[in-house]
């Protein structure tokens, strides 16, 4: 399964390299793609390890920052009270708390480098002038990631904590949160929101690579809303509808911004390359006209092609009707002979020898033999 998945990813990578680098770029074998993937993973893992070690030194400050949503939600008055609000039921709970908080902080701090390594693998074959566009893209991607994390930290996370506490009170349950469960929930919440806000970067990269355009995005916006809702339902750390709407709502707005940016990019490209887009519009128009002609035709069969119909017509041609020859005129005999038979049906042009012979009786056969041999029959 993993081999087939990697092969599909590598085929997409080759197509991207062909679109960016032109026909000069040759296809790489599977092992070279695998080596590039290994290099990217090693770089990202080493970056995260070094960043996690550096942020682990400040785990006290990071733990205080992760407790601040409790203050905003109204559960505690200050950070010191928040330290005693959580219950530790695991021996290694405080240590794992420090590791989780340090890892999330390392991801946020090293996100630009991680994005550079990812783009170098996904977008091979970049030209020197195109490599300069990576840095603005990284700056935008980092800003969107920080925006998503900040939105989750200040707005969504306190509201989600209040929602779950009030729901627990409605069923009469005593609210006691474990330290490791709270840290896992809050860090995952912040990280997921930050990653989900990278939607414009992904969409605009697909637009730049000609996988998407303004026309497709405008005509399929309903499908995009459904896809965003399913995406938010899968990656949200909680299954409640409230958190789902808080995540999917900003993504709807970001997708609308992506549609507008796709329109602006296409408009700019049309002004720069009018002949290229004129040919594209002409081909689309001819294709639409041919499709409309087929469906408007009452004899159109969508399950068969035109070539098949032509072959069937050639194989099953109906022979053309030819006029038959007029029947020969029948001459009436001058007088009827008394042979006991009606001779009016006999054709005058026919030779009597060609007529079918009458079957002879035994006496007639004997007389015939007598005439031939000259001897009387016994």
C-alpha positions as CSV (number, residue, x, y, z in Angstrom):
1,X,0.0,0.0,0.0
2,X,2.8,2.4,0.9
3,X,4.7,1.7,-2.2
4,X,1.6,2.4,-4.4
5,X,1.0,5.6,-2.5
6,X,4.6,6.8,-2.9
7,X,4.5,6.0,-6.6
8,X,1.4,8.3,-7.0
9,X,3.1,11.1,-5.1
10,X,6.2,10.7,-7.2
11,X,4.2,10.9,-10.4
12,X,2.6,14.1,-9.3
13,X,6.1,15.4,-8.4
14,X,7.3,14.6,-11.9
15,X,4.4,16.4,-13.5
16,X,5.0,19.4,-11.3
17,X,8.7,19.4,-12.3
18,X,7.7,19.1,-16.0
19,X,5.4,22.1,-15.7
20,X,8.0,24.2,-13.9
21,X,11.2,23.1,-15.7
22,X,9.9,22.4,-19.2
23,X,10.8,19.4,-21.4
24,X,14.5,19.5,-20.4
25,X,13.8,17.8,-17.1
26,X,13.9,14.0,-17.4
27,X,11.9,11.6,-15.2
28,X,13.7,10.4,-12.2
29,X,13.8,6.7,-11.1
30,X,11.9,5.6,-8.0
31,X,15.0,5.4,-5.8
32,X,16.0,9.0,-6.5
33,X,12.5,10.2,-5.5
34,X,12.8,8.1,-2.4
35,X,16.2,9.6,-1.6
36,X,14.7,13.1,-2.0
37,X,11.9,12.1,0.4
38,X,14.4,10.7,2.9
39,X,16.5,13.9,2.7
40,X,13.4,16.1,3.4
41,X,12.3,13.9,6.4
42,X,15.7,13.9,7.9
43,X,16.0,17.7,7.6
44,X,12.6,18.3,9.2
45,X,13.2,15.8,12.0
46,X,16.6,17.3,12.9
47,X,15.1,20.8,12.8
48,X,12.4,19.7,15.2
49,X,14.8,17.9,17.6
50,X,17.1,20.9,17.8
51,X,14.2,23.3,18.3
52,X,12.5,21.1,20.9
53,X,15.7,21.0,22.9
54,X,16.0,24.7,22.8
55,X,12.4,25.4,23.8
56,X,12.5,22.7,26.6
57,X,14.7,25.1,28.6
58,X,11.7,27.5,28.9
59,X,9.0,24.8,29.7
60,X,7.9,26.8,32.8
61,X,7.0,29.8,30.8
62,X,5.4,27.7,28.1
63,X,3.3,25.9,30.7
64,X,2.1,29.2,32.1
65,X,1.1,30.3,28.6
66,X,-0.8,27.1,28.0
67,X,-2.8,27.6,31.3
68,X,-3.9,31.1,30.2
69,X,-7.0,29.8,28.3
70,X,-8.3,28.6,31.7
71,X,-8.1,32.2,32.9
72,X,-9.9,33.5,29.8
73,X,-12.6,30.9,30.1
74,X,-13.3,32.0,33.8
75,X,-12.3,28.7,35.5
76,X,-9.4,30.3,37.5
77,X,-8.5,33.9,38.5
78,X,-4.8,33.7,37.6
79,X,-2.0,31.4,36.4
80,X,-1.0,30.3,40.0
81,X,-4.5,29.1,40.7
82,X,-4.5,27.3,37.3
83,X,-1.5,25.2,38.3
84,X,-3.6,23.6,41.1
85,X,-6.7,23.4,39.0
86,X,-5.4,20.4,37.0
87,X,-5.0,16.9,38.5
88,X,-2.0,14.7,37.8
89,X,-2.8,11.0,37.7
90,X,0.2,9.8,35.8
91,X,3.8,9.4,37.1
92,X,5.4,10.8,34.0
93,X,2.6,13.3,33.4
94,X,4.5,16.5,34.3
95,X,7.5,15.5,32.2
96,X,5.4,14.6,29.1
97,X,3.5,17.9,29.6
98,X,6.8,19.7,29.3
99,X,7.8,17.7,26.2
100,X,4.5,18.3,24.5
101,X,4.5,22.0,25.1
102,X,8.1,22.3,24.0
103,X,7.4,20.3,20.8
104,X,4.5,22.5,19.8
105,X,6.5,25.6,20.5
106,X,9.3,24.1,18.3
107,X,6.9,23.6,15.5
108,X,5.7,27.2,15.6
109,X,9.2,28.6,15.8
110,X,10.7,26.4,13.1
111,X,7.7,26.5,10.8
112,X,9.4,28.6,8.1
113,X,12.3,26.1,7.8
114,X,9.8,23.2,7.7
115,X,7.9,24.9,5.0
116,X,11.1,25.5,2.9
117,X,12.0,21.8,3.1
118,X,8.5,20.8,2.1
119,X,8.4,23.2,-0.9
120,X,11.8,22.0,-2.1
121,X,10.4,18.5,-2.3
122,X,7.0,19.3,-3.7
123,X,8.2,21.9,-6.2
124,X,11.3,20.6,-7.9
125,X,12.8,22.1,-11.0
126,X,12.3,25.7,-10.0
127,X,14.2,28.3,-12.1
128,X,16.3,30.9,-10.4
129,X,13.7,33.6,-10.9
130,X,11.0,31.3,-9.5
131,X,13.1,30.4,-6.4
132,X,12.8,34.1,-5.4
133,X,9.0,33.6,-5.1
134,X,9.5,31.0,-2.4
135,X,10.4,33.5,0.3
136,X,7.2,35.6,-0.2
137,X,5.2,32.3,-0.2
138,X,6.9,31.2,3.0
139,X,6.2,34.5,4.7
140,X,2.5,34.3,3.7
141,X,2.3,30.7,4.9
142,X,4.0,31.5,8.2
143,X,1.7,34.4,8.7
144,X,-1.4,32.3,8.0
145,X,-0.1,29.5,10.4
146,X,0.4,32.0,13.2
147,X,-3.0,33.6,12.5
148,X,-4.7,30.2,12.9
149,X,-2.8,29.4,16.0
150,X,-3.5,32.8,17.5
151,X,-7.2,32.6,16.6
152,X,-7.4,29.2,18.3
153,X,-5.5,30.3,21.4
154,X,-7.4,33.5,22.1
155,X,-10.9,32.8,20.7
156,X,-11.8,29.2,20.0
157,X,-10.0,27.4,22.8
158,X,-11.6,29.3,25.7
159,X,-15.1,29.0,24.1
160,X,-14.5,25.2,23.6
161,X,-13.5,24.8,27.3
162,X,-16.6,26.7,28.5
163,X,-18.8,24.5,26.2
164,X,-17.5,21.2,27.6
165,X,-17.7,22.4,31.2
166,X,-21.3,23.6,30.8
167,X,-22.2,20.3,29.1
168,X,-20.7,18.3,31.9
169,X,-22.7,20.3,34.5
170,X,-25.9,19.7,32.5
171,X,-25.5,15.9,33.0
172,X,-24.4,16.3,36.6
173,X,-20.8,15.3,36.2
174,X,-18.1,16.7,38.4
175,X,-15.5,18.5,36.3
176,X,-11.9,17.3,37.0
177,X,-9.3,17.7,34.2
178,X,-6.1,15.6,34.1
179,X,-2.9,17.4,33.4
180,X,-1.8,15.3,30.5
181,X,-5.2,15.3,28.9
182,X,-5.5,19.1,29.1
183,X,-2.1,19.7,27.6
184,X,-2.7,17.2,24.8
185,X,-6.1,18.7,24.0
186,X,-4.9,22.3,24.0
187,X,-1.7,21.8,22.0
188,X,-3.4,19.7,19.4
189,X,-6.2,22.3,19.1
190,X,-3.7,25.1,18.5
191,X,-1.6,23.1,16.0
192,X,-4.6,21.9,14.0
193,X,-6.0,25.4,13.6
194,X,-2.6,26.7,12.5
195,X,-2.3,23.9,9.8
196,X,-5.9,24.4,8.6
197,X,-5.2,28.1,7.9
198,X,-2.7,27.0,5.3
199,X,-5.5,26.3,2.9
200,X,-4.9,29.5,0.7
201,X,-1.2,28.5,0.2
202,X,-2.3,25.0,-1.0
203,X,-5.0,26.4,-3.3
204,X,-2.9,29.1,-4.8
205,X,-0.1,26.6,-5.4
206,X,-2.6,24.4,-7.3
207,X,-3.7,27.5,-9.3
208,X,-0.1,28.4,-10.2
209,X,0.5,24.9,-11.4
210,X,-2.7,25.0,-13.6
211,X,-4.4,22.2,-11.6
212,X,-7.1,24.8,-10.7
213,X,-8.4,28.0,-12.2
214,X,-11.0,30.7,-11.5
215,X,-13.6,29.1,-13.6
216,X,-13.4,25.7,-11.9
217,X,-13.3,27.2,-8.4
218,X,-16.3,29.4,-9.1
219,X,-18.5,26.6,-10.6
220,X,-17.6,24.1,-7.8
221,X,-17.9,26.3,-4.7
222,X,-20.7,24.1,-3.3
223,X,-18.4,21.1,-3.5
224,X,-15.7,23.1,-1.9
225,X,-17.9,24.0,1.1
226,X,-18.8,20.3,1.6
227,X,-15.1,19.3,1.3
228,X,-14.1,22.0,3.8
229,X,-16.7,20.8,6.3
230,X,-15.6,17.2,6.0
231,X,-11.9,18.3,6.4
232,X,-12.8,20.3,9.5
233,X,-14.8,17.4,10.9
234,X,-11.9,15.0,10.4
235,X,-9.0,17.2,11.9
236,X,-10.9,18.8,14.8
237,X,-9.7,17.3,18.1
238,X,-13.3,17.2,19.3
239,X,-16.4,15.8,17.6
240,X,-18.8,18.6,18.7
241,X,-20.6,20.8,16.2
242,X,-19.5,24.0,17.9
243,X,-15.8,23.4,17.4
244,X,-16.5,22.2,13.8
245,X,-18.3,25.5,12.9
246,X,-15.6,27.6,14.6
247,X,-13.0,25.9,12.4
248,X,-14.9,25.6,9.1
249,X,-16.2,29.2,9.3
250,X,-12.8,30.9,8.8
251,X,-11.9,28.3,6.1
252,X,-15.0,29.4,4.1
253,X,-13.8,33.0,4.2
254,X,-10.3,31.9,3.2
255,X,-11.6,29.9,0.3
256,X,-13.6,33.0,-0.9
257,X,-10.4,35.0,-0.7
258,X,-8.6,32.2,-2.8
259,X,-11.3,32.5,-5.5
260,X,-10.8,36.3,-5.7
261,X,-7.0,35.8,-5.8
262,X,-7.4,33.2,-8.6
263,X,-9.4,35.7,-10.6
264,X,-6.8,38.4,-10.1
265,X,-4.0,36.0,-11.1
266,X,-5.8,34.9,-14.3
267,X,-6.6,38.5,-15.2
268,X,-3.0,39.4,-14.9
269,X,-1.9,36.4,-17.0
270,X,-4.5,37.1,-19.6
271,X,-3.0,40.6,-20.0
272,X,0.5,39.2,-20.3
273,X,-0.3,36.2,-22.6
274,X,-3.4,37.1,-24.7
275,X,-2.7,34.6,-27.5
276,X,-2.4,31.7,-25.1
277,X,-5.7,32.4,-23.4
278,X,-7.4,33.1,-26.7
279,X,-6.5,29.6,-27.9
280,X,-7.8,28.1,-24.6
281,X,-11.1,30.0,-24.9
282,X,-11.5,29.0,-28.5
283,X,-11.0,25.3,-27.7
284,X,-13.4,25.5,-24.7
285,X,-16.0,27.2,-26.9
286,X,-15.7,24.5,-29.7
287,X,-15.9,21.8,-27.1
288,X,-19.1,23.3,-25.5
289,X,-20.7,23.7,-28.9
290,X,-20.0,20.1,-30.0
291,X,-21.4,18.8,-26.7
292,X,-24.6,20.9,-27.1
293,X,-25.1,19.8,-30.6
294,X,-24.9,16.1,-29.5
295,X,-27.4,16.5,-26.7
296,X,-29.8,18.6,-28.7
297,X,-30.0,15.9,-31.4
298,X,-33.0,13.6,-30.7
299,X,-31.1,10.6,-32.3
300,X,-28.1,11.1,-30.1
301,X,-27.0,8.0,-28.3
302,X,-24.7,8.8,-25.3
303,X,-23.6,5.2,-25.0
304,X,-22.0,4.9,-28.4
305,X,-19.4,6.9,-30.3
306,X,-19.6,8.3,-33.8
307,X,-16.9,5.9,-35.1
308,X,-18.9,2.9,-33.9
309,X,-22.0,4.1,-35.8
310,X,-20.0,4.6,-39.0
311,X,-18.6,1.1,-38.8
312,X,-22.0,-0.3,-38.2
313,X,-23.4,1.6,-41.2
314,X,-20.7,0.2,-43.4
315,X,-21.2,-3.4,-42.1
316,X,-24.9,-3.4,-42.4
317,X,-25.7,-1.5,-45.6
318,X,-29.1,-2.1,-47.0
319,X,-28.9,-3.0,-50.8
320,X,-30.5,-0.4,-53.0
321,X,-33.8,-1.5,-54.7
322,X,-33.3,-2.1,-58.4
323,X,-36.3,-2.0,-60.9
324,X,-37.2,-5.5,-62.0
325,X,-37.3,-6.4,-65.7
326,X,-40.7,-6.3,-67.3
327,X,-42.3,-9.7,-67.8
328,X,-42.1,-11.1,-71.4
329,X,-45.2,-10.8,-73.5
330,X,-47.3,-13.9,-73.7
331,X,-48.5,-14.9,-77.2
332,X,-51.9,-16.5,-77.4
333,X,-51.8,-19.8,-79.3
334,X,-53.6,-19.8,-82.7
335,X,-55.6,-23.0,-81.9
336,X,-55.8,-25.3,-79.1
337,X,-54.7,-28.9,-79.4
338,X,-56.7,-31.7,-78.0
339,X,-54.1,-33.1,-75.6
340,X,-56.2,-32.8,-72.5
341,X,-53.9,-30.1,-71.2
342,X,-54.0,-26.4,-71.1
343,X,-51.1,-25.1,-73.2
344,X,-51.8,-21.4,-72.6
345,X,-49.4,-21.3,-69.7
346,X,-46.4,-22.4,-71.7
347,X,-44.1,-19.6,-72.7
348,X,-43.5,-19.3,-76.4
349,X,-39.8,-18.4,-76.0
350,X,-39.0,-21.4,-73.9
351,X,-37.4,-24.5,-75.4
352,X,-39.4,-27.7,-74.9
353,X,-36.2,-29.5,-74.2
354,X,-35.6,-27.2,-71.2
355,X,-39.0,-28.1,-69.7
356,X,-39.0,-30.7,-66.9
357,X,-39.6,-34.2,-68.3
358,X,-42.7,-36.1,-67.3
359,X,-42.2,-39.3,-65.4
360,X,-42.9,-42.3,-67.7
361,X,-44.9,-45.4,-66.8
362,X,-43.7,-49.0,-67.2
363,X,-45.5,-49.6,-70.5
364,X,-44.0,-46.4,-72.0
365,X,-40.5,-47.5,-70.8
366,X,-41.0,-50.9,-72.5
367,X,-42.1,-49.3,-75.8
368,X,-39.1,-47.0,-75.6
369,X,-36.8,-49.9,-75.2
370,X,-38.5,-51.7,-78.1
371,X,-37.9,-48.8,-80.4
372,X,-34.3,-48.7,-79.5
373,X,-33.6,-52.4,-79.8
374,X,-36.0,-53.1,-82.6
375,X,-37.3,-56.2,-80.8
376,X,-40.8,-56.6,-79.5
377,X,-41.1,-56.8,-75.7
378,X,-41.8,-60.2,-74.1
